[in-house]
Amino acid sequence: MKIMKFGGTSVGRPERMHQVKDLITRDNKKKIVVLSALSGTTNALVGIGEALADANKDLAKERIDTLHRHYLAFYKELLKTSPAQKKAEKIIAEHFEFLNIILKISFNEAINRDILAQGELLSTKLFYTLLQELDVPAVFLPALDFMSIDENNEPELKKISDKVKSILVNYPEESIFVTQGYICKNHRNEVDNLKRGGSDYSASLMGAAINAEVVEIWTDIDGMHNNDPRIVDKTRPIAQLSFDEAAELAYFGAKILHPASIWPAQQYNIPVKLLNTMEPDAAGTTITAKEQGTGVKALAAKDGITAIKIKSSRMLLAYGFLRKVFEVFEKYKTSIDMITTSEVAVSVTIDDTTHLKEIIKELETYGSVEVDSDQAIISIVGNLIAESKGSVAQIMNCLTEYPVRMVSYGGSRHNVSLLVDTQYKKQALQSLNDGLFTW
């Protein structure tokens, strides 16, 4: 059995939903089809929640009505027969009735999670209605019946596996199962989610839960490229990556893959393929445990980075100084991306500034603190890159025109990371692309 996950752009227009139908019926293999919300829907739902959080119900109502009109136009293009259209009308009416009811009650975080779940529920129900209209045999598999997270927001893989298998065993003759990405239940049995981009994570978790032969991630690009094709000229797809290489790229900004989605597949050694809905015969990228070749394979960039430097003349002699610094970030549940140290200072980067003021205040008890915002991490990834002779020199030679704020080297055998001001990101990526890859 395999997993086929389709992102928002792959289901974002009626004709693309029809393409997805064609892709999942190309063979008779058993498959779980995981769908994201229609492109733009999650952003719209976030906007509705933000308006409600600000007690601006008029704005929330306006955003609900705008999204409602989009879905009313969408289903009329998607479905052709009267029975199917009537079913879609009912589905859409139920979900937007729910959103309008929320306008009348007190807003809280649990309600916001319910709001965010509507996108995946709508997309899968409309797609399932399309399959029924076209007489494609399939089973609707609600993710809220089996996908769950614990009190630490970690997926309960054993429980997920047991529940999915107990459901699938009831359908020995069926080959297509349609379910939602992103959404789940939490330990309080409330509707929750796997955070933004979590449909990839859902697919990988389901792959691990059923020990799938492959997890296919279908998007609008033909695999992971060696650089960001949106801002860099002359990029190309990478045929093969190891799990470690893919994880580094995903974490440091490669948008095609959610960072968390590698871990479940890696733990159970399940290949992951990144494929293009619009070019289904393109080879794409295959991610496995196998490491091939050495040297630079790809670049990725992560925006919205803040650098924090803590300087203390006592640092060299202060036993436990680093521990105390890291405990501040742990206290505020703020992850650190990069770390560099000297005898008198330590610099770190974060991408979550929710508690920046509190963090700075506590760090100032240990020394002077400097903060640089609007930074970008550029990650250069490849098998054994950190151990390849001359690799760092080659990288730095590409960046002689741009100031580099930090360098992280040696923490991973597969990654060298640089911190630059965001204003230099595009030029730096292009320069590295021109200097590190031959064509």
C-alpha positions as CSV (number, residue, x, y, z in Angstrom):
1,M,0.0,0.0,0.0
2,K,1.2,3.5,-0.7
3,I,0.5,7.0,0.4
4,M,-0.3,9.8,-2.1
5,K,-0.4,13.3,-0.6
6,F,-1.6,16.2,-2.7
7,G,-0.9,19.8,-1.7
8,G,-3.1,22.9,-1.9
9,T,-2.0,23.9,-5.4
10,S,-2.7,20.3,-6.6
11,V,-6.4,20.6,-5.6
12,G,-6.8,24.3,-5.8
13,R,-8.7,24.4,-9.0
14,P,-11.4,22.2,-10.3
15,E,-9.4,21.0,-13.3
16,R,-6.5,20.0,-10.9
17,M,-8.8,18.0,-8.8
18,H,-9.7,16.1,-11.9
19,Q,-5.9,15.6,-12.6
20,V,-5.6,14.1,-9.1
21,K,-8.5,11.7,-9.8
22,D,-6.6,10.6,-13.0
23,L,-3.3,10.1,-11.0
24,I,-4.9,8.0,-8.2
25,T,-6.6,5.7,-10.8
26,R,-3.5,5.1,-13.0
27,D,-2.9,1.8,-11.2
28,N,-4.8,-0.7,-9.1
29,K,-2.5,-0.5,-6.1
30,K,-4.0,0.1,-2.7
31,K,-3.4,3.7,-1.6
32,I,-4.4,6.3,1.0
33,V,-4.9,9.7,-0.7
34,V,-4.1,12.6,1.7
35,L,-5.4,16.0,0.7
36,S,-4.5,19.5,1.9
37,A,-7.0,22.4,1.9
38,L,-7.6,24.2,-1.4
39,S,-4.8,26.7,-2.0
40,G,-5.5,30.0,-0.2
41,T,-8.1,28.4,2.1
42,T,-5.9,28.0,5.2
43,N,-4.7,31.6,4.9
44,A,-8.3,32.7,4.7
45,L,-9.2,30.7,7.7
46,V,-6.3,32.1,9.6
47,G,-7.6,35.6,8.7
48,I,-11.0,34.8,10.0
49,G,-9.5,33.6,13.3
50,E,-7.4,36.7,13.6
51,A,-10.4,39.0,13.1
52,L,-12.4,37.1,15.8
53,A,-9.4,37.3,18.1
54,D,-9.5,41.0,17.7
55,A,-13.2,41.0,18.3
56,N,-13.8,42.4,14.8
57,K,-16.8,40.3,13.9
58,D,-17.7,42.4,10.9
59,L,-14.4,41.8,9.3
60,A,-14.6,38.1,10.2
61,K,-18.1,37.9,8.6
62,E,-16.7,39.6,5.4
63,R,-13.9,37.1,5.2
64,I,-16.3,34.2,5.7
65,D,-18.6,35.4,3.0
66,T,-15.7,35.9,0.6
67,L,-14.5,32.3,1.2
68,H,-18.0,31.0,0.9
69,R,-18.4,32.6,-2.6
70,H,-15.2,31.0,-3.7
71,Y,-16.4,27.5,-2.8
72,L,-19.8,28.1,-4.4
73,A,-18.1,28.9,-7.7
74,F,-15.6,26.1,-7.2
75,Y,-18.1,23.2,-6.9
76,K,-20.1,24.3,-10.0
77,E,-17.0,23.9,-12.1
78,L,-15.9,20.7,-10.4
79,L,-19.1,18.7,-10.6
80,K,-21.4,18.3,-13.6
81,T,-24.5,16.3,-12.5
82,S,-27.3,17.6,-10.5
83,P,-27.1,15.0,-7.7
84,A,-23.4,15.6,-7.1
85,Q,-23.9,19.4,-7.2
86,K,-26.7,19.1,-4.6
87,K,-24.5,17.0,-2.4
88,A,-21.7,19.6,-2.7
89,E,-24.1,22.4,-1.9
90,K,-25.1,20.6,1.3
91,I,-21.5,20.0,2.3
92,I,-20.5,23.7,1.8
93,A,-23.6,24.9,3.5
94,E,-22.9,22.8,6.6
95,H,-19.3,24.0,7.0
96,F,-20.1,27.7,6.4
97,E,-23.0,27.5,8.8
98,F,-20.5,26.3,11.4
99,L,-18.2,29.3,10.6
100,N,-21.2,31.7,10.9
101,I,-22.3,30.2,14.2
102,I,-18.8,30.9,15.6
103,L,-19.5,34.6,15.1
104,K,-22.1,34.4,17.8
105,I,-20.0,32.7,20.5
106,S,-17.0,33.5,22.6
107,F,-13.7,33.0,20.7
108,N,-10.9,30.9,22.1
109,E,-8.0,28.8,20.9
110,A,-9.9,25.6,20.7
111,I,-12.5,27.3,18.4
112,N,-9.7,28.6,16.3
113,R,-8.4,25.1,15.8
114,D,-11.9,24.1,14.7
115,I,-11.9,27.0,12.2
116,L,-8.5,25.9,10.7
117,A,-9.7,22.3,10.2
118,Q,-12.5,23.4,7.8
119,G,-10.2,23.6,4.8
120,E,-9.1,19.9,4.8
121,L,-12.6,18.8,5.6
122,L,-14.1,20.7,2.7
123,S,-11.4,19.7,0.1
124,T,-11.7,15.9,0.9
125,K,-15.5,15.9,1.0
126,L,-15.7,17.7,-2.4
127,F,-13.1,15.4,-3.9
128,Y,-14.9,12.3,-2.6
129,T,-18.1,13.7,-4.1
130,L,-16.2,14.0,-7.5
131,L,-15.1,10.3,-7.2
132,Q,-18.7,9.2,-6.5
133,E,-20.0,11.2,-9.5
134,L,-17.4,9.5,-11.7
135,D,-18.1,6.1,-10.3
136,V,-14.6,5.7,-8.9
137,P,-14.8,3.2,-6.0
138,A,-13.3,4.8,-2.8
139,V,-13.7,4.9,1.0
140,F,-13.8,8.1,2.9
141,L,-11.4,7.9,5.9
142,P,-11.8,10.8,8.3
143,A,-8.5,11.7,9.8
144,L,-10.1,12.7,13.1
145,D,-11.0,9.0,13.6
146,F,-7.4,7.9,13.9
147,M,-4.8,10.8,13.8
148,S,-3.9,12.0,17.3
149,I,-1.3,13.8,19.3
150,D,-0.4,13.6,22.9
151,E,-0.1,16.4,25.6
152,N,3.3,17.4,24.2
153,N,1.8,17.7,20.7
154,E,3.7,14.7,19.5
155,P,2.0,12.2,17.2
156,E,0.8,8.9,18.9
157,L,2.2,6.7,16.2
158,K,1.3,3.3,17.9
159,K,-2.3,4.4,18.5
160,I,-2.5,5.9,15.0
161,S,-1.2,2.6,13.5
162,D,-3.7,0.4,15.5
163,K,-6.6,2.6,14.6
164,V,-5.8,2.8,10.9
165,K,-5.2,-0.9,10.5
166,S,-8.5,-1.7,12.3
167,I,-10.3,0.5,9.8
168,L,-8.6,-0.8,6.7
169,V,-9.2,-4.4,7.5
170,N,-12.9,-3.8,7.0
171,Y,-12.3,-2.9,3.3
172,P,-10.3,-5.8,1.9
173,E,-11.5,-5.2,-1.7
174,E,-11.2,-1.4,-1.8
175,S,-8.1,0.2,-3.2
176,I,-8.6,4.0,-2.7
177,F,-9.0,5.7,0.7
178,V,-9.4,9.4,0.9
179,T,-8.4,11.3,4.1
180,Q,-7.3,14.7,5.4
181,G,-3.8,16.0,6.0
182,Y,-2.9,18.4,8.8
183,I,-5.9,17.8,11.2
184,C,-5.9,15.5,14.2
185,K,-7.3,15.1,17.7
186,N,-5.3,16.1,20.8
187,H,-5.1,14.4,24.2
188,R,-8.3,16.2,25.3
189,N,-10.1,14.8,22.2
190,E,-10.4,18.3,20.7
191,V,-9.8,19.1,17.1
192,D,-6.2,20.1,16.6
193,N,-3.6,20.2,13.9
194,L,0.0,19.3,13.0
195,K,0.8,23.0,12.4
196,R,1.3,24.8,9.0
197,G,2.5,22.4,6.3
198,G,1.4,19.5,8.4
199,S,-0.2,17.6,5.5
200,D,3.3,16.3,4.6
201,Y,3.7,15.2,8.2
202,S,0.3,13.5,8.1
203,A,1.3,11.5,5.0
204,S,4.6,10.4,6.5
205,L,3.0,9.4,9.7
206,M,0.4,7.4,7.8
207,G,3.2,5.8,5.8
208,A,4.9,4.8,9.0
209,A,1.6,3.6,10.6
210,I,0.9,1.1,7.8
211,N,4.5,0.4,6.8
212,A,3.7,1.8,3.3
213,E,5.9,0.8,0.3
214,V,6.3,4.5,-0.5
215,V,5.1,8.0,0.5
216,E,4.5,10.2,-2.6
217,I,4.3,14.0,-2.0
218,W,2.6,15.6,-5.1
219,T,3.1,19.4,-5.6
220,D,3.4,21.8,-8.4
221,I,7.2,21.4,-8.9
222,D,9.1,18.4,-10.3
223,G,11.0,17.4,-7.2
224,M,13.3,19.3,-4.9
225,H,15.6,21.6,-6.8
226,N,19.2,22.4,-6.1
227,N,18.2,26.0,-5.3
228,D,15.1,28.1,-5.0
229,P,13.7,28.2,-8.5
230,R,11.4,31.2,-7.6
231,I,14.3,33.5,-7.1
232,V,17.4,31.9,-8.7
233,D,18.1,31.3,-12.4
234,K,19.2,27.9,-13.7
235,T,18.1,25.5,-11.0
236,R,17.4,21.8,-11.6
237,P,15.7,18.9,-9.8
238,I,17.7,16.5,-7.7
239,A,17.1,12.9,-8.6
240,Q,18.2,11.4,-5.2
241,L,18.7,12.6,-1.6
242,S,19.4,10.8,1.6
243,F,17.0,11.3,4.5
244,D,19.6,13.4,6.4
245,E,20.2,15.6,3.4
246,A,16.4,16.1,2.8
247,A,15.8,16.9,6.5
248,E,18.5,19.6,6.4
249,L,17.1,21.2,3.3
250,A,13.5,21.0,4.6
251,Y,14.4,22.5,7.9
252,F,16.4,25.3,6.4
253,G,13.8,26.5,4.0
254,A,13.1,24.2,1.1
255,K,9.4,24.9,0.8
256,I,8.5,21.7,-1.1
257,L,8.7,19.5,2.0
258,H,7.6,20.1,5.6
259,P,10.6,19.7,8.0
260,A,8.9,17.2,10.3
261,S,7.8,14.9,7.5
262,I,11.2,13.2,7.1
263,W,11.4,11.7,10.6
264,P,8.6,9.1,10.5
265,A,9.6,7.8,7.0
266,Q,13.3,7.7,8.1
267,Q,12.5,5.7,11.2
268,Y,10.7,3.0,9.2
269,N,12.9,3.3,6.1
270,I,10.0,4.2,3.8
271,P,11.1,5.9,0.6
272,V,9.6,9.4,0.0
273,K,9.1,10.7,-3.6
274,L,8.5,14.3,-4.5
275,L,6.5,14.5,-7.7
276,N,4.8,17.0,-9.9
277,T,1.0,16.9,-10.4
278,M,1.3,18.9,-13.6
279,E,4.1,16.7,-15.0
280,P,3.3,13.3,-13.5
281,D,5.8,11.4,-15.7
282,A,8.8,13.6,-14.5
283,A,11.2,11.6,-12.3
284,G,11.0,14.0,-9.4
285,T,13.2,13.4,-6.3
286,T,13.5,10.1,-4.4
287,I,14.5,10.2,-0.7
288,T,15.9,7.1,0.9
289,A,18.5,6.0,3.5
290,K,21.1,5.6,0.8
291,E,23.8,8.2,0.5
292,Q,25.2,8.9,-2.9
293,G,28.3,10.8,-3.9
294,T,29.9,13.6,-1.9
295,G,29.9,17.4,-2.1
296,V,27.3,20.1,-2.6
297,K,23.9,18.9,-3.7
298,A,21.5,21.8,-2.9
299,L,20.9,25.1,-1.2
300,A,18.0,26.3,0.9
301,A,17.3,29.6,2.6
302,K,15.2,30.4,5.7
303,D,13.9,34.0,6.2
304,G,12.7,35.7,9.3
305,I,15.8,35.0,11.4
306,T,16.9,37.0,14.5
307,A,20.5,36.8,15.7
308,I,21.3,37.3,19.4
309,K,24.8,37.8,20.7
310,I,25.5,37.6,24.4
311,K,28.9,39.0,25.3
312,S,30.5,38.6,28.7
313,S,34.1,39.1,29.7
314,R,33.5,36.5,32.5
315,M,32.4,33.8,30.0
316,L,35.8,32.1,29.7
317,L,36.0,31.5,33.4
318,A,32.3,31.0,34.1
319,Y,31.5,27.4,34.5
320,G,28.0,26.6,33.2
321,F,27.6,29.8,31.3
322,L,26.3,28.1,28.1
323,R,23.9,26.0,30.1
324,K,22.4,29.1,31.7
325,V,22.0,30.8,28.3
326,F,20.3,27.8,26.8
327,E,18.0,27.4,29.8
328,V,16.6,30.9,29.0
329,F,15.5,29.7,25.5
330,E,14.2,26.4,26.9
331,K,12.1,28.3,29.5
332,Y,10.3,30.2,26.7
333,K,10.1,27.2,24.4
334,T,12.1,29.0,21.7
335,S,14.2,26.8,19.4
336,I,17.7,27.8,18.3
337,D,18.8,27.3,14.7
338,M,22.5,28.2,14.7
339,I,25.2,28.6,17.4
340,T,28.7,30.1,17.3
341,T,30.9,30.8,20.3
342,S,34.1,32.6,21.1
343,E,36.0,33.0,24.4
344,V,33.9,36.0,25.3
345,A,30.7,35.7,23.4
346,V,28.0,33.3,22.1
347,S,25.7,34.0,19.2
348,V,22.5,32.2,18.4
349,T,19.7,32.5,15.9
350,I,16.0,32.0,16.4
351,D,13.0,32.2,14.0
352,D,10.3,32.6,16.7
353,T,10.4,36.1,18.3
354,T,7.2,35.6,20.4
355,H,9.1,35.9,23.7
356,L,12.1,38.0,22.4
357,K,11.7,40.8,25.0
358,E,11.6,38.4,27.9
359,I,14.5,36.4,26.5
360,I,16.6,39.5,26.1
361,K,15.8,40.7,29.6
362,E,16.9,37.5,31.2
363,L,20.1,37.2,29.0
364,E,21.1,40.7,30.1
365,T,21.8,39.3,33.6
366,Y,24.7,37.4,32.0
367,G,26.2,40.1,29.8
368,S,25.6,42.6,27.1
369,V,23.1,41.6,24.5
370,E,23.0,42.6,20.8
371,V,20.1,41.7,18.5
372,D,20.1,41.7,14.7
373,S,16.7,41.1,13.1
374,D,15.8,40.5,9.4
375,Q,18.4,37.9,8.8
376,A,18.4,34.8,6.6
377,I,20.1,31.4,7.0
378,I,21.6,30.0,3.8
379,S,22.2,26.2,4.1
380,I,24.5,24.4,1.8
381,V,23.7,20.7,1.9
382,G,25.4,17.6,0.5
383,N,26.7,14.2,1.7
384,L,29.9,14.6,3.8
385,I,30.1,18.3,2.7
386,A,31.6,19.3,6.1
387,E,34.4,16.7,5.5
388,S,35.1,17.4,1.8
389,K,38.5,19.0,1.2
390,G,38.2,22.6,0.1
391,S,34.4,22.8,0.3
392,V,34.2,25.6,2.8
393,A,36.8,27.7,0.9
394,Q,34.8,27.2,-2.3
395,I,31.6,28.3,-0.5
396,M,33.3,31.4,1.0
397,N,34.8,32.3,-2.4
398,C,31.3,32.7,-3.8
399,L,30.4,35.3,-1.1
400,T,33.3,37.8,-1.2
401,E,30.9,40.5,-2.1
402,Y,28.5,39.9,0.8
403,P,29.0,40.2,4.6
404,V,28.5,37.0,6.4
405,R,27.2,37.4,10.0
406,M,27.7,33.8,11.2
407,V,29.0,30.4,10.0
408,S,28.0,27.1,11.3
409,Y,30.3,24.3,10.3
410,G,30.9,20.8,11.7
411,G,27.7,20.3,13.6
412,S,26.5,18.2,10.7
413,R,28.5,16.2,8.2
414,H,25.9,17.2,5.6
415,N,25.5,20.9,6.1
416,V,27.3,24.2,6.2
417,S,25.1,27.2,7.2
418,L,25.7,30.9,6.8
419,L,23.8,33.9,8.3
420,V,23.4,37.0,6.1
421,D,21.2,40.1,6.1
422,T,18.0,39.3,4.2
423,Q,18.8,42.1,1.8
424,Y,21.7,39.9,0.5
425,K,19.9,36.6,0.4
426,K,18.9,36.5,-3.3
427,Q,22.3,37.7,-4.6
428,A,24.1,35.3,-2.3
429,L,22.0,32.3,-3.4
430,Q,22.6,33.2,-7.1
431,S,26.3,33.6,-6.5
432,L,26.5,30.3,-4.7
433,N,24.5,28.7,-7.5
434,D,26.8,30.0,-10.2
435,G,30.0,29.0,-8.3
436,L,29.1,25.6,-6.8
437,F,27.2,23.9,-9.7
438,T,28.4,23.1,-13.1
439,W,26.0,22.8,-16.1
